[in-house]
Every structure is written in structure tokens, then in C-alpha cells.
């Protein structure tokens, strides 16, 4: 287990350092994609641009991104898994993107994961969370049965 990790990056390199509780660790430097190898920096020196540092509990984002990440809740997690399953069943969520090929075995796996979550969280969810999970599983199962039986359900709006 690695209790402490930092990641530093700028436009030319990425450096990750992991430390165990006793000050021992390792450093990984990734300098792929550099346009000019003549600008190589000696180990231990930083470039003139200030690198962004990400630590556990800190903000993780690329420079220039100012939008905060949406809060991850149980309901948003269920929605994410359900959306992935819908996409695997050929649902086109963005009309500007090309549709994905149908992969029923992976869609079934996503539905099974949600079913395991339902079983393992029984009695521990709020009524809203339980409703989101139950409704998502019902919709996914119905669409899966339609596709697996050869009936093609009409795409959702």
C-alpha cells in the first residue's frame, strides 16, 4: 500500500513519486511526446514553468481546466454504470457521435454488476438511491431481453 503519492507535470514531462510510511519509495518519469529532446532537464531540476502538484485530497486537474468535477454519489455511480450498459446495447447517447457496436455479453456483465450492488446494499440505501438502482435495473433488463430475443426496442430519446 502506498500512503503518499505526488504527481508533477508540465507540458514536457510527467513525474510520479510514491513514498511508503518510512520515506522509501520510487520515482517514475515519463517524458514521451516531447517535441525537442535538446531541452532535456537534468534530474532534480524543474523547468521555469511551475508544475502543478497533485496530492491525496488535493485537486486533480490539468492546467487550464477550471470546472470542478461533479460530486460522485451512489446515484451518479449507478447512472454511470447504467449509461455504459445502454451504450453497450447500441444506445446512442450523443447524436453527434457515431454509434457503438452492440456487445450484449458486456452489457449483461454491467447489469450483473448492478444486480450485485442491489443485493449487497439491500437495506442500506436511502429511498432515492434504492429507486434509482431499481429503476435503472428494470430499464436495462427490459432492453437486454428485447435485444437478446431478437426484438429491437425503440431507441430512447
PyMOL commands that set and color helices and strands:
alter all, ss='L'
color gray80, all
select helices_A, chain A and resi 37-39+74-88+104-120+127-148
alter helices_A, ss='H'
color red, helices_A
select strands_A, chain A and resi 4-9+14-19+25-30+52-55
alter strands_A, ss='S'
color yellow, strands_A
deselect
rebuild
show_as cartoon
